[in-house]
Amino acid sequence: MPTLLVIDDDRSVLHLIRAAFQGQPVEVLTIDSEAEGLALVKDRHPDVVLLDIMLPGTSGLDTFQKIHDLDAKLPVIFITAGGSSDTAIEAMQLGAYDYLLKPLDVVKLRTLVEQALEMRRLMSTPVDVPDLADVQGPEGELIGRSPGMVDVYKAIGRVASQDVTVLIRGESGTGKELIARAIYHHSQRKGKPFLAVNCAAIPDALLESELFGHEKGSFTGADQRRIGKFEQCTGGTIFLDEVGDMSPLVQSKFLRLLQEQRFERVGGNQTIETDVRIITATNRNLDEMTEAGTFRPDLFYRLNGFTIHLPPLRERGEDIPLLIDSLLSRYARELGKEVTQIAPDAMKLLLDHTWPGNIRELQGVLRKGLLHARGTILMPEFLPEEVKGGRPKPKRQVVEDDYSPRDLAGFLEERLQSGSTDLYAESLEFMERYVVTRVLRMTSGNQSKAAELLGITRGSLRNKIHSLGIAIDQVVHLAK
């Protein structure tokens, strides 16, 4: 169970934080002095620290520095009563994770601690690159010995110790973040912070601020200065996933950072120097985007200095049984199941599947199978329907009158007659498919425009298209 250490001399704050995490899978340790807090950092090795910026007889910066000296990768979140505390901002520049304002917002507190715990896990769980004689199993280790994966291991070995930018290319779900973490854990910066940012999951208007920070008053809602990821992670490594989703403005600013290791916060004129190693990843064709003018060629050339191509799961046939064995064992433990093996017929179905969603899809299929499993053997009938056919779930053919609102009553009647016990979720999926399809049809399949109209990110839209089984080619055809 992860551990949260709280160092604050305000008893009401300590009580609030204990109550906020009651019943959560987090152990909360509360201390009201620096000396006791430092002792617990040494003895208990907590995963996250919440630190009051004004402790009796000491400066928050001094305490932070002492914690940082003990464990440079320990995320520290400051608690401050001042809305514009220069001390908290200075601490973030030195490497603190974030800060919270008093009175504490419980929802924001939980969210920030969860994010910090995940970052701690990513930094602390080594990703081993296996020898070809070994087959690795734990979550934090790469698995496979297919020719494509052997090339990946060799590439990691060549580039990890070199302080250069790396571009990881591969389809969604192939494990690009795991490769980035392997590079980090075998680099000279492994004792410094590691931050992962999904560019597709953050709206364009906020991504610039997330990466570079902003000054107070630089835009509506900017009520205080914010330190960006590049400034926060100086000395460490940043992994930018879905880099192809960056807007032209962010691309331009990112290019300058790559060239000079300098930038300005949004709304600021002070030039800030940083020292970060940058690893990027994308599932988009940057070559085509460069030709189309949607991705800067000079940025592409900078990112493409050292490229690792991660093969899709369908090209790693000999690795699939190894992945299945490892994932099955892990998920069985997590879900409290006694399943120890897979029936031959079930294994054949899994091997025959083409895995368009790659390792992420395989993980989901095994989890679903285990949830339905009874006994110690995973039988074919426990697997999802799209796998039982030995092929991925086919895309629905979108027809002109498909999923119109007037059909909802008929849909509900049909599902009621069939004895459905999941009617609410099925109805929401029905309506969501209609809305997404209708907007895509109006934009002739332009996903950027459709995401803007729907008020979601392009990454979220792509996930919906895949999960709802929408065929974009059919949408575009109908729009014409």
N, C-alpha and C positions, 0 to 999 in steps of 0.2 A: 504494500500500500504506500503511495507517495506521501511525503511529509511536507507540511507547510509550517514554517517557523514565523511567528509574529513577535516583533520586538517593539513594544509601545508601552509608555508609562500611564496611559489613559485606560482605566479599568473598563469603562463603558465601551471603548473600541474593542478591547480584547473580548468582552462578552458578546458584542455584535458579530465579530468574526467567527467565534466558536459556534454561535447559533446559525450563522449563514451556511456553515459546512456540516451541520449536524445531519447525520444520515447519509452524507456523501462519502465516497471511497477515498477520503483524504484524512490523514492524521494531522491534527492541529496542535502545535506546541506554542504556548503563549508565555512570554517573558517580558519583564518590565525594566530590564537594565542591559546595558551594553555588555558588561562582563559575562553575565549568564548567557546572553545570546551568542557571543563568540564561543563560549564553551560548548554550547549545543551544536554550533556549526562544525566544530572539531569532532565531537563525539557521535552525533547523530546523522551527520551528512544530509541535511534536509534537501528537498528538491526545489523549493522556492522560499524566499524570505520576503515578508512584508515588514518594512522598516520605517518607523516614525522618524521624520527628519529632524525633530527637536527633542532629543533625549536629555535627561538631566545631566549637566556637567560635561557634555560632549557635543561635537558637531556631527550632523548626519553624514557629511562627506568623510570625516575621519572614520566613522564606524563602517561606512560602505567600503572604504579603502582597505580596512582590516579584513572585512569579509572577502573582498576581492583577492587579497593576498593569500587567504586560506584556500579559496576555491574560485578561480577566475571564470569558470563556466556556470556558477550558481546564479540564476536569475534573481535579481533584487528589485522589488517594487516598492517605491517610496510612498509613504502616507504623509500628506501635508495639509495644513489648515489654510495655507496661503494660496490664493488662486493664481498668483504670478510669481511663485517662489523661484528666485534665481538659483537657489541652492539645489533644488530638485532638477532644474534644467541643466545645471553644471554637472550634476551627478550622472544624468543620462548621457551627456557628452563623454563622460569617463567610462561609460559602459553599463549603467543601470538599465533594467529592462523597461520600466515605465513608472508612472506615478499616479496616485489616486488622490482626489481632493476630499477633505472632510466637509460636511458629514458624508459618510461612505454610502454609495449606491450599491446595494447588495447584489443586484443583477450584474452590474458592471464589474464588481469585485469578483464574483464567481467566474465570469467570462475571462477576465484578465488572468486570473490564477490558472484556469484551465489552459489558456494559451501558453503561459509560462511553463506549466508542467509538461506540455507537449514539446516545447523547445528544449527543456532539460532532457527529456527522453531522447530526442534526436541527437543532442550533443553527447550524451553519455553512453548510448548504446553503440558499441563499435560495429562497423560493417566490414566483415572480413572478406577479402578476395580469396576464394578457395584455391588450393593446389589442385591440379587435375586428378590427383589420386584420391582426393577427398570429396565427399558430398556433404554440403553444409545443411544444417537444419533449422536453427533458431531464426526468429524473426529478423534479427539484425544482421543476417549473413546472406550473401548471394548464393543462389542455388542453380546448378546446371553445369553441364560439361559438353554441350553441343558446340559445333565449330563457331557459330555466331557469338556465343557467350565467351568462348575462349578468347576470341578477338577483343571482346569488351574488357576482360580481365587484363589482357596485355596492355590495352590502351590506358586503363586506370594506373597500372604500374609505371607506365612511361611518363604520365603527366602529373600524378599526384604530388610529387615533391617539387615540381616546377611551378613557380608562382605566376601562372598564365591563365588567361580566360579560357573556359571550356564550354563548348556547345554540345548538348546531348540531344540527339534527334531520334524520334521514335513515335509510334502510335500511342494514343491514350491508353493508360492502364498497363504499360509495359514495365513500369518501375523506374522511371527516370529519376525520381527523388532519391531512391535507394542508391543509385549510381553516384549522384551528387554527394550523398553522405559518405560513401566509400572513399571518394576522392578527398573529402574533408578529413576523415579519420586517418588517412595515410599521408596527410600533408604536414608541412612545418607549422601550420596554423591550428592544429588540432586542439591546442590548449586554449584557444580563443573562441569567441562566440560563433555560432552558426545560426543563421536566420533563413527561413524559407518563406517566399512571397509568391502567391499565385496571382499573376497579373490579370488573368481572365476572371478571377472571382471578385475583383475590386473595380467599381465603376470608374470610367475614364477620368471623371472630374475629381476623384479622390486618390487615384494612383500616384499622381505627381506629389501630392502632399504626403502620402504614405512613405514614399521612397526618399524624398528630399526634405520633408518637413515644411513648416510654414511659420510666418511671423503673425503675431497678434493683429487682427484687423485686416488680414490680406484677402479675406473673402467672407461672405455671410456665414456666421457660425464659428469663425476663427476667433474665439474669445481669449485665447492665450497662445503663446508660442508653443510649437510642437516640434520635437526632434524627429527627423526621419530615420529610416532604417540604415541608410548609408553612413550617417553620422553616428548612429547608435552602435553600429557593428564595426567600427574602425579597429583594425588589427585582426579582424576575423574573416569569415566567409559568408557571402550571401548567395542563395540559390533563387534565381528568378525563373519560375515555371511559367509556361505559356507566354514566352517573351514576344511571340508574334502578335499578341493582342494589344501591344502598347500603341497608344495614339501617337500621331506624328510629333506632337509637342513633347511628350515624354521621351520618344526616341531621340529627339535632338538633344535634350538635356542629358540623357543617358550616354550618348556618344561623347559628349564633352567630358563626362566623368571617366569614361574608359580611357580617353586620351590623356587627361591631365590629373585625374584624381582630385578634381575640384568641382564645386557646384555652389549655387545659392539656394537658400530656402525660398519657397513660394512667397512672393511679396517682400522679399529682402534684397539688399544690395551688398551684404557682407559675403565675401568669398570664403568658403569653408573647405579646408583640405581634409582628406580622409585617406585611409589605407585599407582597402578591402579587396579580397579576392572574389571574383565574380564567376559563378557557374550558372549558365542559362540552359533552358530546355524548351522544346517546342514540338508539337505534333503537326504543325502547319508546314507547308512547302514554302520556305523563305525564298528560294530561288524564283518561284513563280510570283510571289508577292513583290519581290524586288523588280521584276520585269513589268509588273502591273502598276508599279509606283506606289504601292501601299506600305512598303517597308524600305527604309533608307538603305541604299546599296553600301554606303560607307560604313554604316553600323553593321550590316550583314558581314562585310569583310572583316571587321574587327572581331565579331563574335565567332566567325568561322575559322579562326586561327588553328584551333585544335578541336576536332569534332569526333564524338563517339556516337556510332550508329547502334541503337539498341534494337535487336530483331524482335518482330512480333512473335507471340506464342505459337502461332501456327507453323512457324519455321523452326521451332525448337522441340520437335516431336519427342526426341529421346529425353528431354528435360521434364516433360509433363508428368510422368510417373513419380519422379523425384519431388516435384513441387506438390503433387497430390499427397504423397506420404507425409511430407513435412507439415503442410497446412492442415491435413486431417488430424494429425496428432495434436497440433496446437489448439485448433478450434474445439476439439473434443474436450480438452482440459478446460477451456474458457467457458464452454456451455454446459459443463458437468455431465457429458455423455460418456458412455462406456464403449463407444465404437472404437475398434482397434484395427479393422481391416475393411477392404472394399470387395464386394462380390465381383467375380470375373465379368459378368454381364454388365455391371455398373461401370467397371473400369473401361470396358470396351466402348460404352456410350461416351464416356469422358474423353477417350482417346480419339474417337471419330468426330467429335465436335470441332468446329473451326475456330472458335474463340475470338469473335470479332472484338470483344471487350478486353481481350488479353488477360493478364494475371488478375486484374481487378474483377473481371467477370468470373474467373475460376474461384476466387475467394468467395464471391457471393453465392455461387452455385453450391460450394461445399458447406457453407454456413446454412443455407436453406435445407440442403439434404440432411444435415445433422439435426436440425430442428424437428424434422419429421421422422427421424430415425428411431427405431425401437430395437433393442438388443445390442449385440456387439458387432454386427456386420452392416455396412451401408449397402442396401439393396437398390436395384434399379428403380423400384416404385417410389423411393424416397427422393429421387432427383427431380428438379423442375421440368416442366413440360417441354421447354425449348431444347433441353438436352436429351430427353428421351427419344426424340426423333433423330438424334445424331447430327443435327444441323442447327444453326442459330435460328431464333425466332424470326420468321419472315416479316419484312416490312409490310404494313397495311397498305393496300392500294387506296389512295385518297380519291374518292369520287365526288362529283359536284355537290351532291346532296348529303354526303356523309357527315354525321355528327352535327346536324343542325339542331338548334335549341328545341324545335317543335318535336324532335324525335325523343326527347328526354323521357316523356311519359311512357312511350312504348318501350324504351330501354328499361325503365324501372319495373314495368309490368313483367317484361320477359325475365328479368333477374329475380323478381319475387316468385314467379311461377317455377323457376329452376331451384328454389330453395336456398338462394345465396345467403351466406352468413357474414358477408363483407360488403354490404350494399353501399355504405357510406363512402368507403375508399373507391369502390368501382364507379360510383356516380361522379366523384371528384375527378377521377382519371378521364371519364367520358367528357366532362365539360372542359377540362384542361386541354385535352387533345383537340377539341373543337376550336378553342380560342387560339392556341398556338398555330394550328393549321390555317385558320382564317387569316391571321396576321401574316404568316409566311406567304400565303397565296397573294395577299395584297402587295407585298414587297417583292414578288417574283422570286422568292427564295433568298433574298438578300438578308443574311442573318444579322449583320450589324444593324441595319435599319429596323429589323423585326425586334431585336433585343431592346433598342431604344424605345420603340412604341410600347413594348410590354413592360418597360421599366425594370428590366433585369440585365445582368451582364451577359456577354456573348458566351462565356463559359457555361453559365447556367442554362442558356437556351440550347446549347449543343447537348448538354446532359438530358434535357427534356425531350429533344428530338430523338435521341437514342432510346431513352427509357419508354417513350410513348410509341415507338415504332413508326415514326412518320417518315415517309419516303420523300425527300426533297425534290428528286427529279419529277415525281408525279405532281407535286405542288407547282413547280415551275411550269410544267407542261400545261396544267389547267389554267394558270394565270395568263398564258399567251392566248 
